[in-house]
């Protein structure tokens, strides 16, 4: 029996329709949205974190920088993969999780406020069932940090 993968959680294949682009965000709107996304993600509210991250992604698509959009898609997919994991959907974890890891691979981008290198490594371990889910944290200098490491410094 074939399993249906909810298209809202994949973002892995190009859609037939172009994504709906939102108006560019002001710096204050972007910071507020990122802070809210981080809070939701770290509280385990992956669905709402997914939606907040998608708001940022929609505000930048089409502005010529595909690399940043790819990383934002990876963060969106990370939230979706963790939601699939919580719901016991192994196929969704595999498909969406691998897409997220592929989009998050590589060096930290200066135009993405969240730290993605350690996040990606922790996500891979979490999706394999070997660790707790990663925490979404700002890079140094891009907002308040709440990791234990940042609090000790």
VEXDREN-87708 format. One record per residue: residue in three letters; x, y, z of N, C-alpha, C in turn. Coordinates in steps of 0.05 Angstrom, whole numbers, plus 5000, padded with zeros to 4 digits. Layout:
BEGIN
<node res="ALA" n_c1="X" n_c2="Y" n_c3="Z" ca_c1="X" ca_c2="Y" ca_c3="Z" c_c1="X" c_c2="Y" c_c3="Z"/>
...
REM end
This chain:
BEGIN
<node res="UNK" n_c1="5017" n_c2="4977" n_c3="5000" ca_c1="5000" ca_c2="5000" ca_c3="5000" c_c1="5018" c_c2="5025" c_c3="5000"/>
<node res="UNK" n_c1="5013" n_c2="5043" n_c3="4982" ca_c1="5029" ca_c2="5067" ca_c3="4980" c_c1="5021" c_c2="5087" c_c3="5001"/>
<node res="UNK" n_c1="5041" n_c2="5100" n_c3="5012" ca_c1="5036" ca_c2="5121" ca_c3="5033" c_c1="5035" c_c2="5148" c_c3="5019"/>
<node res="UNK" n_c1="5017" n_c2="5164" n_c3="5028" ca_c1="5015" ca_c2="5192" ca_c3="5017" c_c1="5033" c_c2="5210" c_c3="5034"/>
<node res="UNK" n_c1="5050" n_c2="5225" n_c3="5020" ca_c1="5067" ca_c2="5244" ca_c3="5034" c_c1="5054" c_c2="5271" c_c3="5031"/>
<node res="UNK" n_c1="5048" n_c2="5284" n_c3="5054" ca_c1="5035" ca_c2="5310" ca_c3="5054" c_c1="5053" c_c2="5330" c_c3="5040"/>
<node res="UNK" n_c1="5045" n_c2="5341" n_c3="5018" ca_c1="5060" ca_c2="5360" ca_c3="5002" c_c1="5068" c_c2="5385" c_c3="5018"/>
<node res="UNK" n_c1="5053" n_c2="5392" n_c3="5038" ca_c1="5060" ca_c2="5416" ca_c3="5054" c_c1="5086" c_c2="5412" c_c3="5068"/>
<node res="UNK" n_c1="5095" n_c2="5387" n_c3="5073" ca_c1="5119" ca_c2="5382" ca_c3="5088" c_c1="5143" c_c2="5376" c_c3="5070"/>
<node res="UNK" n_c1="5140" n_c2="5374" n_c3="5045" ca_c1="5163" ca_c2="5365" ca_c3="5029" c_c1="5181" c_c2="5387" c_c3="5019"/>
<node res="UNK" n_c1="5170" n_c2="5405" n_c3="5004" ca_c1="5186" ca_c2="5427" ca_c3="4992" c_c1="5211" c_c2="5416" c_c3="4978"/>
<node res="UNK" n_c1="5212" n_c2="5390" n_c3="4972" ca_c1="5236" ca_c2="5378" ca_c3="4961" c_c1="5237" c_c2="5378" c_c3="4931"/>
<node res="UNK" n_c1="5214" n_c2="5378" n_c3="4918" ca_c1="5213" ca_c2="5378" ca_c3="4889" c_c1="5201" c_c2="5404" c_c3="4880"/>
<node res="UNK" n_c1="5209" n_c2="5414" n_c3="4857" ca_c1="5197" ca_c2="5439" ca_c3="4847" c_c1="5167" c_c2="5434" c_c3="4843"/>
<node res="UNK" n_c1="5152" n_c2="5453" n_c3="4852" ca_c1="5123" ca_c2="5451" ca_c3="4849" c_c1="5115" c_c2="5460" c_c3="4821"/>
<node res="UNK" n_c1="5092" n_c2="5452" n_c3="4812" ca_c1="5083" ca_c2="5460" ca_c3="4786" c_c1="5076" c_c2="5490" c_c3="4785"/>
<node res="UNK" n_c1="5068" n_c2="5500" n_c3="4807" ca_c1="5062" ca_c2="5528" ca_c3="4809" c_c1="5085" c_c2="5542" c_c3="4823"/>
<node res="UNK" n_c1="5089" n_c2="5567" n_c3="4816" ca_c1="5110" ca_c2="5582" ca_c3="4829" c_c1="5101" c_c2="5588" c_c3="4858"/>
<node res="UNK" n_c1="5120" n_c2="5588" n_c3="4877" ca_c1="5112" ca_c2="5594" ca_c3="4904" c_c1="5102" c_c2="5623" c_c3="4906"/>
<node res="UNK" n_c1="5084" n_c2="5627" n_c3="4924" ca_c1="5072" ca_c2="5653" ca_c3="4928" c_c1="5093" c_c2="5670" c_c3="4943"/>
<node res="UNK" n_c1="5101" n_c2="5692" n_c3="4930" ca_c1="5122" ca_c2="5709" ca_c3="4942" c_c1="5108" c_c2="5730" c_c3="4959"/>
<node res="UNK" n_c1="5119" n_c2="5735" n_c3="4983" ca_c1="5109" ca_c2="5755" ca_c3="5000" c_c1="5126" c_c2="5780" c_c3="4996"/>
<node res="UNK" n_c1="5115" n_c2="5802" n_c3="5005" ca_c1="5130" ca_c2="5827" ca_c3="5004" c_c1="5156" c_c2="5825" c_c3="5021"/>
<node res="UNK" n_c1="5177" n_c2="5838" n_c3="5013" ca_c1="5201" ca_c2="5838" ca_c3="5030" c_c1="5194" c_c2="5847" c_c3="5059"/>
<node res="UNK" n_c1="5208" n_c2="5836" n_c3="5078" ca_c1="5203" ca_c2="5843" ca_c3="5106" c_c1="5222" c_c2="5865" c_c3="5114"/>
<node res="UNK" n_c1="5212" n_c2="5882" n_c3="5132" ca_c1="5230" ca_c2="5902" ca_c3="5144" c_c1="5249" c_c2="5887" c_c3="5163"/>
<node res="UNK" n_c1="5272" n_c2="5898" n_c3="5169" ca_c1="5290" ca_c2="5885" ca_c3="5188" c_c1="5276" c_c2="5878" c_c3="5215"/>
<node res="UNK" n_c1="5259" n_c2="5896" n_c3="5225" ca_c1="5246" ca_c2="5890" ca_c3="5250" c_c1="5226" c_c2="5867" c_c3="5248"/>
<node res="UNK" n_c1="5211" n_c2="5866" n_c3="5225" ca_c1="5193" ca_c2="5844" ca_c3="5220" c_c1="5208" c_c2="5818" c_c3="5218"/>
<node res="UNK" n_c1="5230" n_c2="5819" n_c3="5204" ca_c1="5246" ca_c2="5794" ca_c3="5200" c_c1="5256" c_c2="5784" c_c3="5227"/>
<node res="UNK" n_c1="5267" n_c2="5802" n_c3="5243" ca_c1="5278" ca_c2="5794" ca_c3="5269" c_c1="5256" c_c2="5783" c_c3="5287"/>
<node res="UNK" n_c1="5233" n_c2="5795" n_c3="5287" ca_c1="5211" ca_c2="5785" ca_c3="5304" c_c1="5202" c_c2="5758" c_c3="5294"/>
<node res="UNK" n_c1="5200" n_c2="5754" n_c3="5268" ca_c1="5192" ca_c2="5728" ca_c3="5257" c_c1="5213" c_c2="5707" c_c3="5263"/>
<node res="UNK" n_c1="5239" n_c2="5714" n_c3="5261" ca_c1="5260" ca_c2="5694" ca_c3="5267" c_c1="5260" c_c2="5687" c_c3="5296"/>
<node res="UNK" n_c1="5256" n_c2="5706" n_c3="5313" ca_c1="5255" ca_c2="5701" ca_c3="5342" c_c1="5232" c_c2="5682" c_c3="5349"/>
<node res="UNK" n_c1="5209" n_c2="5688" n_c3="5337" ca_c1="5185" ca_c2="5671" ca_c3="5341" c_c1="5190" c_c2="5643" c_c3="5330"/>
<node res="UNK" n_c1="5202" n_c2="5641" n_c3="5306" ca_c1="5207" ca_c2="5614" ca_c3="5295" c_c1="5226" c_c2="5598" c_c3="5313"/>
<node res="UNK" n_c1="5246" n_c2="5611" n_c3="5324" ca_c1="5265" ca_c2="5598" ca_c3="5342" c_c1="5250" c_c2="5588" c_c3="5367"/>
<node res="UNK" n_c1="5234" n_c2="5605" n_c3="5379" ca_c1="5219" ca_c2="5598" ca_c3="5403" c_c1="5201" c_c2="5574" c_c3="5397"/>
<node res="UNK" n_c1="5187" n_c2="5575" n_c3="5375" ca_c1="5168" ca_c2="5553" ca_c3="5368" c_c1="5184" c_c2="5527" c_c3="5363"/>
<node res="UNK" n_c1="5205" n_c2="5529" n_c3="5348" ca_c1="5221" ca_c2="5505" ca_c3="5341" c_c1="5232" c_c2="5493" c_c3="5367"/>
<node res="UNK" n_c1="5244" n_c2="5509" n_c3="5383" ca_c1="5257" ca_c2="5498" ca_c3="5408" c_c1="5237" c_c2="5488" c_c3="5428"/>
<node res="UNK" n_c1="5212" n_c2="5497" n_c3="5426" ca_c1="5191" ca_c2="5486" ca_c3="5443" c_c1="5179" c_c2="5461" c_c3="5432"/>
<node res="UNK" n_c1="5188" n_c2="5452" n_c3="5408" ca_c1="5177" ca_c2="5428" ca_c3="5396" c_c1="5152" c_c2="5433" c_c3="5380"/>
<node res="UNK" n_c1="5145" n_c2="5458" n_c3="5375" ca_c1="5121" ca_c2="5464" ca_c3="5360" c_c1="5129" c_c2="5467" c_c3="5331"/>
<node res="UNK" n_c1="5136" n_c2="5444" n_c3="5319" ca_c1="5148" ca_c2="5444" ca_c3="5292" c_c1="5130" c_c2="5454" c_c3="5270"/>
<node res="UNK" n_c1="5104" n_c2="5449" n_c3="5273" ca_c1="5085" ca_c2="5458" ca_c3="5252" c_c1="5086" c_c2="5489" c_c3="5250"/>
<node res="UNK" n_c1="5083" n_c2="5502" n_c3="5273" ca_c1="5082" ca_c2="5531" ca_c3="5273" c_c1="5110" c_c2="5543" c_c3="5267"/>
<node res="UNK" n_c1="5131" n_c2="5530" n_c3="5275" ca_c1="5158" ca_c2="5539" ca_c3="5268" c_c1="5162" c_c2="5537" c_c3="5238"/>
<node res="UNK" n_c1="5152" n_c2="5515" n_c3="5226" ca_c1="5153" ca_c2="5512" ca_c3="5197" c_c1="5139" c_c2="5536" c_c3="5183"/>
<node res="UNK" n_c1="5116" n_c2="5543" n_c3="5193" ca_c1="5101" ca_c2="5565" ca_c3="5181" c_c1="5116" c_c2="5592" c_c3="5184"/>
<node res="UNK" n_c1="5128" n_c2="5597" n_c3="5207" ca_c1="5143" ca_c2="5622" ca_c3="5211" c_c1="5168" c_c2="5622" c_c3="5193"/>
<node res="UNK" n_c1="5182" n_c2="5600" n_c3="5192" ca_c1="5206" ca_c2="5599" ca_c3="5174" c_c1="5198" c_c2="5603" c_c3="5145"/>
<node res="UNK" n_c1="5175" n_c2="5592" n_c3="5138" ca_c1="5166" ca_c2="5595" ca_c3="5110" c_c1="5159" c_c2="5624" c_c3="5104"/>
<node res="UNK" n_c1="5151" n_c2="5639" n_c3="5123" ca_c1="5145" ca_c2="5668" ca_c3="5120" c_c1="5171" c_c2="5682" c_c3="5111"/>
<node res="UNK" n_c1="5193" n_c2="5676" n_c3="5124" ca_c1="5219" ca_c2="5688" ca_c3="5116" c_c1="5227" c_c2="5679" c_c3="5088"/>
<node res="UNK" n_c1="5224" n_c2="5653" n_c3="5083" ca_c1="5232" ca_c2="5643" ca_c3="5057" c_c1="5215" c_c2="5656" c_c3="5035"/>
<node res="UNK" n_c1="5190" n_c2="5659" n_c3="5039" ca_c1="5172" ca_c2="5671" ca_c3="5019" c_c1="5180" c_c2="5701" c_c3="5014"/>
<node res="UNK" n_c1="5191" n_c2="5714" n_c3="5035" ca_c1="5198" ca_c2="5742" ca_c3="5032" c_c1="5224" c_c2="5746" c_c3="5015"/>
<node res="UNK" n_c1="5240" n_c2="5725" n_c3="5012" ca_c1="5265" ca_c2="5728" ca_c3="4998" c_c1="5266" c_c2="5714" c_c3="4971"/>
<node res="UNK" n_c1="5247" n_c2="5695" n_c3="4966" ca_c1="5248" ca_c2="5681" ca_c3="4940" c_c1="5245" c_c2="5701" c_c3="4917"/>
<node res="UNK" n_c1="5259" n_c2="5697" n_c3="4897" ca_c1="5258" ca_c2="5715" ca_c3="4874" c_c1="5276" c_c2="5739" c_c3="4875"/>
<node res="UNK" n_c1="5291" n_c2="5742" n_c3="4897" ca_c1="5309" ca_c2="5765" ca_c3="4898" c_c1="5337" c_c2="5759" c_c3="4888"/>
<node res="UNK" n_c1="5340" n_c2="5737" n_c3="4875" ca_c1="5365" ca_c2="5731" ca_c3="4862" c_c1="5385" c_c2="5714" c_c3="4877"/>
<node res="UNK" n_c1="5381" n_c2="5710" n_c3="4903" ca_c1="5400" ca_c2="5694" ca_c3="4919" c_c1="5388" c_c2="5667" c_c3="4925"/>
<node res="UNK" n_c1="5392" n_c2="5648" n_c3="4907" ca_c1="5382" ca_c2="5621" ca_c3="4910" c_c1="5395" c_c2="5606" c_c3="4933"/>
<node res="UNK" n_c1="5420" n_c2="5612" n_c3="4939" ca_c1="5434" ca_c2="5597" ca_c3="4960" c_c1="5420" c_c2="5601" c_c3="4987"/>
<node res="UNK" n_c1="5413" n_c2="5626" n_c3="4993" ca_c1="5399" ca_c2="5631" ca_c3="5019" c_c1="5372" c_c2="5618" c_c3="5019"/>
<node res="UNK" n_c1="5357" n_c2="5620" n_c3="4997" ca_c1="5331" ca_c2="5608" ca_c3="4996" c_c1="5333" c_c2="5577" c_c3="5000"/>
<node res="UNK" n_c1="5354" n_c2="5565" n_c3="4990" ca_c1="5358" ca_c2="5536" ca_c3="4993" c_c1="5361" c_c2="5529" c_c3="5023"/>
<node res="UNK" n_c1="5377" n_c2="5545" n_c3="5037" ca_c1="5381" ca_c2="5540" ca_c3="5066" c_c1="5355" c_c2="5544" c_c3="5081"/>
<node res="UNK" n_c1="5340" n_c2="5565" n_c3="5075" ca_c1="5314" ca_c2="5569" ca_c3="5088" c_c1="5296" c_c2="5545" c_c3="5083"/>
<node res="UNK" n_c1="5296" n_c2="5535" n_c3="5059" ca_c1="5280" ca_c2="5511" ca_c3="5053" c_c1="5289" c_c2="5488" c_c3="5070"/>
<node res="UNK" n_c1="5315" n_c2="5485" n_c3="5074" ca_c1="5326" ca_c2="5464" ca_c3="5091" c_c1="5316" c_c2="5466" c_c3="5120"/>
<node res="UNK" n_c1="5315" n_c2="5490" n_c3="5130" ca_c1="5305" ca_c2="5494" ca_c3="5157" c_c1="5275" c_c2="5488" c_c3="5159"/>
<node res="UNK" n_c1="5260" n_c2="5496" n_c3="5139" ca_c1="5232" ca_c2="5490" ca_c3="5138" c_c1="5228" c_c2="5459" c_c3="5137"/>
<node res="UNK" n_c1="5244" n_c2="5446" n_c3="5121" ca_c1="5242" ca_c2="5417" ca_c3="5119" c_c1="5251" c_c2="5403" c_c3="5144"/>
<node res="UNK" n_c1="5270" n_c2="5414" n_c3="5158" ca_c1="5279" ca_c2="5403" ca_c3="5184" c_c1="5255" c_c2="5402" c_c3="5203"/>
<node res="UNK" n_c1="5241" n_c2="5424" n_c3="5205" ca_c1="5217" ca_c2="5425" ca_c3="5223" c_c1="5197" c_c2="5404" c_c3="5214"/>
<node res="UNK" n_c1="5192" n_c2="5402" n_c3="5188" ca_c1="5173" ca_c2="5382" ca_c3="5178" c_c1="5183" c_c2="5353" c_c3="5184"/>
<node res="UNK" n_c1="5208" n_c2="5348" n_c3="5181" ca_c1="5219" ca_c2="5321" ca_c3="5186" c_c1="5216" c_c2="5314" c_c3="5215"/>
<node res="UNK" n_c1="5221" n_c2="5333" n_c3="5233" ca_c1="5218" ca_c2="5327" ca_c3="5262" c_c1="5189" c_c2="5323" c_c3="5269"/>
<node res="UNK" n_c1="5171" n_c2="5337" n_c3="5255" ca_c1="5142" ca_c2="5333" ca_c3="5260" c_c1="5135" c_c2="5305" c_c3="5251"/>
<node res="UNK" n_c1="5145" n_c2="5296" n_c3="5227" ca_c1="5140" ca_c2="5269" ca_c3="5218" c_c1="5151" c_c2="5249" c_c3="5238"/>
<node res="UNK" n_c1="5174" n_c2="5254" n_c3="5249" ca_c1="5186" ca_c2="5236" ca_c3="5268" c_c1="5168" c_c2="5233" c_c3="5293"/>
<node res="UNK" n_c1="5158" n_c2="5255" n_c3="5303" ca_c1="5140" ca_c2="5255" ca_c3="5326" c_c1="5115" c_c2="5239" c_c3="5320"/>
<node res="UNK" n_c1="5105" n_c2="5241" n_c3="5296" ca_c1="5081" ca_c2="5227" ca_c3="5288" c_c1="5085" c_c2="5198" c_c3="5280"/>
<node res="UNK" n_c1="5111" n_c2="5189" n_c3="5280" ca_c1="5117" ca_c2="5162" ca_c3="5273" c_c1="5117" c_c2="5156" c_c3="5243"/>
<node res="UNK" n_c1="5119" n_c2="5176" n_c3="5227" ca_c1="5119" ca_c2="5172" ca_c3="5198" c_c1="5148" c_c2="5169" c_c3="5188"/>
<node res="UNK" n_c1="5157" n_c2="5144" n_c3="5188" ca_c1="5185" ca_c2="5139" ca_c3="5181" c_c1="5191" c_c2="5147" c_c3="5152"/>
<node res="UNK" n_c1="5173" n_c2="5142" n_c3="5134" ca_c1="5177" ca_c2="5150" ca_c3="5106" c_c1="5180" c_c2="5180" c_c3="5104"/>
<node res="UNK" n_c1="5163" n_c2="5195" n_c3="5117" ca_c1="5165" ca_c2="5225" ca_c3="5117" c_c1="5191" c_c2="5234" c_c3="5129"/>
<node res="UNK" n_c1="5200" n_c2="5221" n_c3="5151" ca_c1="5226" ca_c2="5228" ca_c3="5163" c_c1="5248" c_c2="5224" c_c3="5143"/>
<node res="UNK" n_c1="5248" n_c2="5201" n_c3="5130" ca_c1="5269" ca_c2="5195" ca_c3="5111" c_c1="5270" c_c2="5214" c_c3="5087"/>
<node res="UNK" n_c1="5247" n_c2="5217" n_c3="5074" ca_c1="5246" ca_c2="5234" ca_c3="5050" c_c1="5251" c_c2="5263" c_c3="5056"/>
<node res="UNK" n_c1="5236" n_c2="5274" n_c3="5075" ca_c1="5238" ca_c2="5302" ca_c3="5081" c_c1="5264" c_c2="5308" c_c3="5096"/>
<node res="UNK" n_c1="5272" n_c2="5289" n_c3="5114" ca_c1="5297" ca_c2="5293" ca_c3="5128" c_c1="5321" c_c2="5294" c_c3="5110"/>
<node res="UNK" n_c1="5322" n_c2="5276" n_c3="5091" ca_c1="5345" ca_c2="5276" ca_c3="5072" c_c1="5345" c_c2="5301" c_c3="5055"/>
<node res="UNK" n_c1="5322" n_c2="5310" n_c3="5047" ca_c1="5320" ca_c2="5335" ca_c3="5032" c_c1="5330" c_c2="5359" c_c3="5049"/>
<node res="UNK" n_c1="5323" n_c2="5359" n_c3="5074" ca_c1="5332" ca_c2="5381" ca_c3="5092" c_c1="5362" c_c2="5380" c_c3="5095"/>
<node res="UNK" n_c1="5373" n_c2="5357" n_c3="5100" ca_c1="5402" ca_c2="5355" ca_c3="5103" c_c1="5417" c_c2="5363" c_c3="5078"/>
<node res="UNK" n_c1="5406" n_c2="5356" n_c3="5055" ca_c1="5419" ca_c2="5364" ca_c3="5030" c_c1="5419" c_c2="5394" c_c3="5027"/>
<node res="UNK" n_c1="5397" n_c2="5407" n_c3="5034" ca_c1="5396" ca_c2="5436" ca_c3="5031" c_c1="5412" c_c2="5451" c_c3="5052"/>
<node res="UNK" n_c1="5416" n_c2="5438" n_c3="5075" ca_c1="5432" ca_c2="5451" ca_c3="5096" c_c1="5462" c_c2="5445" c_c3="5094"/>
<node res="UNK" n_c1="5469" n_c2="5427" n_c3="5076" ca_c1="5498" ca_c2="5420" ca_c3="5074" c_c1="5514" c_c2="5444" c_c3="5065"/>
<node res="UNK" n_c1="5539" n_c2="5444" n_c3="5075" ca_c1="5557" ca_c2="5466" ca_c3="5067" c_c1="5563" c_c2="5485" c_c3="5089"/>
<node res="UNK" n_c1="5578" n_c2="5505" n_c3="5082" ca_c1="5587" ca_c2="5525" ca_c3="5101" c_c1="5564" c_c2="5543" c_c3="5111"/>
<node res="UNK" n_c1="5568" n_c2="5555" n_c3="5133" ca_c1="5549" ca_c2="5574" ca_c3="5144" c_c1="5546" c_c2="5598" c_c3="5124"/>
<node res="UNK" n_c1="5522" n_c2="5605" n_c3="5118" ca_c1="5517" ca_c2="5628" ca_c3="5100" c_c1="5515" c_c2="5654" c_c3="5117"/>
<node res="UNK" n_c1="5528" n_c2="5675" n_c3="5109" ca_c1="5526" ca_c2="5700" ca_c3="5124" c_c1="5499" c_c2="5713" c_c3="5122"/>
<node res="UNK" n_c1="5483" n_c2="5706" n_c3="5102" ca_c1="5456" ca_c2="5717" ca_c3="5099" c_c1="5434" c_c2="5701" c_c3="5112"/>
<node res="UNK" n_c1="5441" n_c2="5681" n_c3="5128" ca_c1="5422" ca_c2="5665" ca_c3="5143" c_c1="5429" c_c2="5669" c_c3="5173"/>
<node res="UNK" n_c1="5411" n_c2="5680" n_c3="5188" ca_c1="5417" ca_c2="5688" ca_c3="5216" c_c1="5420" c_c2="5664" c_c3="5234"/>
<node res="UNK" n_c1="5409" n_c2="5641" n_c3="5228" ca_c1="5411" ca_c2="5618" ca_c3="5245" c_c1="5437" c_c2="5602" c_c3="5240"/>
<node res="UNK" n_c1="5448" n_c2="5591" n_c3="5261" ca_c1="5472" ca_c2="5574" ca_c3="5258" c_c1="5462" c_c2="5548" c_c3="5245"/>
<node res="UNK" n_c1="5475" n_c2="5540" n_c3="5223" ca_c1="5465" ca_c2="5516" ca_c3="5209" c_c1="5484" c_c2="5493" c_c3="5208"/>
<node res="UNK" n_c1="5510" n_c2="5497" n_c3="5213" ca_c1="5529" ca_c2="5475" ca_c3="5211" c_c1="5525" c_c2="5455" c_c3="5234"/>
<node res="UNK" n_c1="5526" n_c2="5464" n_c3="5259" ca_c1="5521" ca_c2="5446" ca_c3="5281" c_c1="5492" c_c2="5436" c_c3="5281"/>
<node res="UNK" n_c1="5474" n_c2="5454" n_c3="5273" ca_c1="5445" ca_c2="5447" ca_c3="5271" c_c1="5442" c_c2="5422" c_c3="5253"/>
<node res="UNK" n_c1="5454" n_c2="5423" n_c3="5230" ca_c1="5452" ca_c2="5402" ca_c3="5210" c_c1="5463" c_c2="5375" c_c3="5221"/>
<node res="UNK" n_c1="5486" n_c2="5377" n_c3="5234" ca_c1="5498" ca_c2="5353" ca_c3="5245" c_c1="5480" c_c2="5340" c_c3="5267"/>
<node res="UNK" n_c1="5469" n_c2="5358" n_c3="5284" ca_c1="5451" ca_c2="5348" ca_c3="5305" c_c1="5425" c_c2="5338" c_c3="5293"/>
<node res="UNK" n_c1="5415" n_c2="5350" n_c3="5272" ca_c1="5391" ca_c2="5341" ca_c3="5258" c_c1="5395" c_c2="5313" c_c3="5248"/>
<node res="UNK" n_c1="5418" n_c2="5308" n_c3="5235" ca_c1="5423" ca_c2="5281" ca_c3="5224" c_c1="5423" c_c2="5260" c_c3="5246"/>
<node res="UNK" n_c1="5435" n_c2="5266" n_c3="5269" ca_c1="5435" ca_c2="5247" ca_c3="5291" c_c1="5407" c_c2="5243" c_c3="5302"/>
<node res="UNK" n_c1="5392" n_c2="5265" n_c3="5304" ca_c1="5364" ca_c2="5263" ca_c3="5315" c_c1="5347" c_c2="5247" c_c3="5296"/>
<node res="UNK" n_c1="5349" n_c2="5251" n_c3="5270" ca_c1="5332" ca_c2="5236" ca_c3="5251" c_c1="5339" c_c2="5207" c_c3="5251"/>
<node res="UNK" n_c1="5364" n_c2="5200" n_c3="5258" ca_c1="5373" ca_c2="5172" ca_c3="5259" c_c1="5365" c_c2="5160" c_c3="5286"/>
<node res="UNK" n_c1="5353" n_c2="5176" n_c3="5304" ca_c1="5345" ca_c2="5166" ca_c3="5330" c_c1="5367" c_c2="5164" c_c3="5350"/>
<node res="UNK" n_c1="5389" n_c2="5178" n_c3="5344" ca_c1="5413" ca_c2="5176" ca_c3="5361" c_c1="5417" c_c2="5200" c_c3="5380"/>
<node res="UNK" n_c1="5400" n_c2="5220" n_c3="5378" ca_c1="5403" ca_c2="5244" ca_c3="5394" c_c1="5376" c_c2="5259" c_c3="5396"/>
<node res="UNK" n_c1="5376" n_c2="5278" n_c3="5414" ca_c1="5353" ca_c2="5296" ca_c3="5416" c_c1="5352" c_c2="5314" c_c3="5392"/>
<node res="UNK" n_c1="5328" n_c2="5326" n_c3="5386" ca_c1="5327" ca_c2="5345" ca_c3="5363" c_c1="5345" c_c2="5368" c_c3="5368"/>
<node res="UNK" n_c1="5355" n_c2="5380" n_c3="5346" ca_c1="5372" ca_c2="5403" ca_c3="5348" c_c1="5356" c_c2="5427" c_c3="5358"/>
<node res="UNK" n_c1="5371" n_c2="5446" n_c3="5369" ca_c1="5358" ca_c2="5472" ca_c3="5376" c_c1="5365" c_c2="5492" c_c3="5354"/>
<node res="UNK" n_c1="5346" n_c2="5509" n_c3="5348" ca_c1="5350" ca_c2="5529" ca_c3="5328" c_c1="5361" c_c2="5554" c_c3="5343"/>
<node res="UNK" n_c1="5385" n_c2="5562" n_c3="5336" ca_c1="5398" ca_c2="5584" ca_c3="5350" c_c1="5410" c_c2="5604" c_c3="5331"/>
<node res="UNK" n_c1="5410" n_c2="5629" n_c3="5339" ca_c1="5422" ca_c2="5650" ca_c3="5323" c_c1="5452" c_c2="5647" c_c3="5322"/>
<node res="UNK" n_c1="5464" n_c2="5655" n_c3="5300" ca_c1="5493" ca_c2="5657" ca_c3="5299" c_c1="5502" c_c2="5679" c_c3="5317"/>
<node res="UNK" n_c1="5526" n_c2="5678" n_c3="5326" ca_c1="5537" ca_c2="5699" ca_c3="5343" c_c1="5534" c_c2="5725" c_c3="5328"/>
<node res="UNK" n_c1="5524" n_c2="5745" n_c3="5342" ca_c1="5521" ca_c2="5772" ca_c3="5330" c_c1="5494" c_c2="5776" c_c3="5315"/>
<node res="UNK" n_c1="5477" n_c2="5755" n_c3="5313" ca_c1="5452" ca_c2="5758" ca_c3="5299" c_c1="5428" c_c2="5756" c_c3="5317"/>
<node res="UNK" n_c1="5430" n_c2="5764" n_c3="5341" ca_c1="5407" ca_c2="5763" ca_c3="5359" c_c1="5415" c_c2="5749" c_c3="5384"/>
<node res="UNK" n_c1="5396" n_c2="5747" n_c3="5402" ca_c1="5402" ca_c2="5735" ca_c3="5427" c_c1="5406" c_c2="5705" c_c3="5423"/>
<node res="UNK" n_c1="5425" n_c2="5694" n_c3="5438" ca_c1="5431" ca_c2="5665" ca_c3="5437" c_c1="5422" c_c2="5653" c_c3="5463"/>
<node res="UNK" n_c1="5411" n_c2="5629" n_c3="5462" ca_c1="5401" ca_c2="5617" ca_c3="5486" c_c1="5414" c_c2="5589" c_c3="5492"/>
<node res="UNK" n_c1="5434" n_c2="5581" n_c3="5477" ca_c1="5446" ca_c2="5556" ca_c3="5482" c_c1="5461" c_c2="5556" c_c3="5509"/>
<node res="UNK" n_c1="5466" n_c2="5533" n_c3="5520" ca_c1="5481" ca_c2="5531" ca_c3="5545" c_c1="5509" c_c2="5543" c_c3="5541"/>
<node res="UNK" n_c1="5521" n_c2="5537" n_c3="5517" ca_c1="5548" ca_c2="5548" ca_c3="5511" c_c1="5548" c_c2="5578" c_c3="5512"/>
<node res="UNK" n_c1="5527" n_c2="5591" n_c3="5501" ca_c1="5526" ca_c2="5620" ca_c3="5500" c_c1="5522" c_c2="5631" c_c3="5528"/>
<node res="UNK" n_c1="5507" n_c2="5617" n_c3="5545" ca_c1="5502" ca_c2="5627" ca_c3="5572" c_c1="5527" c_c2="5625" c_c3="5589"/>
<node res="UNK" n_c1="5545" n_c2="5605" n_c3="5583" ca_c1="5570" ca_c2="5602" ca_c3="5598" c_c1="5591" c_c2="5622" c_c3="5591"/>
<node res="UNK" n_c1="5589" n_c2="5634" n_c3="5567" ca_c1="5610" ca_c2="5653" ca_c3="5557" c_c1="5607" c_c2="5680" c_c3="5571"/>
REM end
